[in-house]
Amino acid sequence: MTSVPPRDDELRPPGGHVDDAEPNADATPPLDLRGLLVTAVLVMMGFTAVVLVLGWLFQEPLLATGQWFVDRFGGVGIAVGFFFPDAFTMPVPNDAFTAFGLWGGMPFWQVVLWGSLGSLLGGSTGWAIGRYLLSRSASLRGYIKRRGGDEMTAHLRRGGRWFLAIAAVSPVPYSVTCWAAGATKMPYLEFLAISLLRVPRVAAFLWLIQLGIVGVPS
């Protein structure tokens, strides 16, 4: 007896929607590099303006808060402030922690070192989650999808190491991209080498913070 192949509508789940197993890179619009550059410049300009205004209005309280932060937490506090947002995509302004370190009297490059260390450890944790845990946990997949994980994965499949480099220094969500890098099985040493771009990124934003405070008359 000859079997009759099923019709297309019989293969569809109720509702007629078919979920893709993996994000489709071809369906994701190409990355707008010009728009991203403009956004990065605007973010840095806005960041500098905010620091200048805060320094002008609240210089003494900010310096006192920074001193309290350094006395209580030191460089480890700065590293932790970068670790959690970069590891778990938490909406925490990590540059605030380097600002506290600088305002508390820590040397510039010491602050950069602690912030970069926390960021690299956080990014590495995100890579490990994407590499070893994401495929095993529906809740983690839902968590990262709500934060743009599918889009970041598609861009990473298309752009590879270049997209990770962009994410390390630009407004593209670095933490989500770290998860995507692990999920797409990017070799860890390659991931780590590219993620070293976080160091100049941390230094650049800290320099803007320093510029804002130095530019305010005592």
Backbone hydrogen bonds, N-H to C=O, Kabsch-Sander energy under -0.5 kcal/mol:
donor,donor_aa,acceptor,acceptor_aa,energy
10,E,7,R,-0.9
11,L,7,R,-0.7
11,L,8,D,-1.0
12,R,8,D,-0.7
16,G,13,P,-2.2
19,D,17,H,-0.5
25,A,23,P,-0.8
27,A,24,N,-0.7
28,T,24,N,-0.6
28,T,25,A,-0.9
33,L,31,L,-1.3
36,L,32,D,-2.4
37,L,33,L,-2.5
38,V,34,R,-2.4
39,T,35,G,-2.5
40,A,36,L,-2.5
41,V,37,L,-2.4
42,L,38,V,-2.6
43,V,39,T,-2.7
44,M,40,A,-2.3
45,M,41,V,-2.5
46,G,42,L,-3.0
47,F,43,V,-2.8
48,T,44,M,-2.4
49,A,45,M,-2.4
50,V,46,G,-2.5
51,V,47,F,-2.3
52,L,48,T,-2.5
53,V,49,A,-2.4
54,L,50,V,-2.9
55,G,51,V,-2.9
56,W,52,L,-2.2
57,L,53,V,-2.5
58,F,54,L,-3.2
59,Q,55,G,-0.7
62,L,58,F,-2.5
63,L,59,Q,-2.5
64,A,60,E,-2.4
65,T,61,P,-2.6
66,G,62,L,-2.6
67,Q,63,L,-2.1
68,W,64,A,-2.2
69,F,65,T,-2.6
70,V,66,G,-2.5
71,D,67,Q,-2.5
72,R,68,W,-2.1
73,F,69,F,-3.2
74,G,69,F,-1.1
74,G,70,V,-0.5
76,V,73,F,-0.6
77,G,73,F,-0.9
77,G,74,G,-0.6
78,I,74,G,-1.0
79,A,75,G,-2.2
80,V,76,V,-2.7
81,G,77,G,-2.0
82,F,78,I,-1.2
82,F,79,A,-0.5
83,F,79,A,-2.5
84,F,80,V,-1.8
86,D,82,F,-1.8
87,A,83,F,-2.0
88,F,84,F,-2.5
89,T,85,P,-1.0
90,M,84,F,-0.6
92,V,90,M,-2.6
94,N,92,V,-1.5
96,A,93,P,-1.9
97,F,94,N,-1.4
98,T,94,N,-0.9
99,A,95,D,-2.0
100,F,96,A,-2.2
101,G,97,F,-1.9
102,L,98,T,-2.4
103,W,99,A,-3.1
104,G,100,F,-1.8
105,G,102,L,-1.6
106,M,101,G,-2.2
111,V,107,P,-2.1
112,V,108,F,-2.2
113,L,109,W,-2.1
114,W,110,Q,-2.2
115,G,111,V,-2.7
116,S,112,V,-2.8
117,L,113,L,-2.4
118,G,114,W,-2.3
119,S,115,G,-2.2
120,L,116,S,-2.7
121,L,117,L,-2.4
122,G,118,G,-2.4
123,G,119,S,-3.0
124,S,120,L,-2.2
125,T,121,L,-2.0
126,G,122,G,-2.3
127,W,123,G,-2.5
128,A,124,S,-2.3
129,I,125,T,-2.4
130,G,126,G,-2.4
131,R,127,W,-2.4
132,Y,128,A,-2.7
133,L,128,A,-0.5
133,L,129,I,-2.0
134,L,129,I,-2.2
136,R,133,L,-1.3
137,S,133,L,-0.7
137,S,134,L,-1.0
141,R,137,S,-1.9
142,G,138,A,-2.4
143,Y,139,S,-2.2
144,I,140,L,-2.6
145,K,141,R,-2.1
146,R,142,G,-1.9
147,R,144,I,-0.6
148,G,145,K,-1.8
149,G,144,I,-2.4
152,M,148,G,-2.3
153,T,149,G,-2.6
154,A,150,D,-2.2
155,H,151,E,-2.4
156,L,152,M,-2.4
157,R,153,T,-2.4
158,R,154,A,-1.6
159,G,155,H,-3.5
160,G,156,L,-2.6
162,W,159,G,-1.5
163,F,160,G,-0.8
164,L,160,G,-1.5
165,A,161,R,-2.1
166,I,162,W,-2.1
167,A,163,F,-2.5
168,A,164,L,-1.8
169,V,165,A,-0.8
169,V,166,I,-0.9
170,S,166,I,-1.3
174,Y,172,V,-0.5
177,T,173,P,-1.8
178,C,174,Y,-2.0
179,W,175,S,-1.8
180,A,176,V,-2.3
181,A,177,T,-2.5
182,G,178,C,-2.0
183,A,179,W,-2.4
184,T,180,A,-2.2
185,K,182,G,-1.5
186,M,181,A,-2.6
191,F,187,P,-2.5
192,L,188,Y,-3.2
193,A,189,L,-2.3
194,I,190,E,-2.1
195,S,191,F,-2.3
196,L,192,L,-0.8
196,L,193,A,-0.7
197,L,194,I,-1.9
198,R,195,S,-2.4
199,V,196,L,-1.7
201,R,197,L,-1.4
202,V,198,R,-2.9
203,A,199,V,-2.4
204,A,200,P,-2.5
205,F,201,R,-2.0
206,L,202,V,-2.0
207,W,203,A,-2.3
208,L,204,A,-1.7
209,I,205,F,-1.9
210,Q,206,L,-2.8
211,L,207,W,-2.7
212,G,208,L,-2.1
213,I,209,I,-2.0
214,V,210,Q,-3.0
215,G,211,L,-2.1
216,V,213,I,-1.3
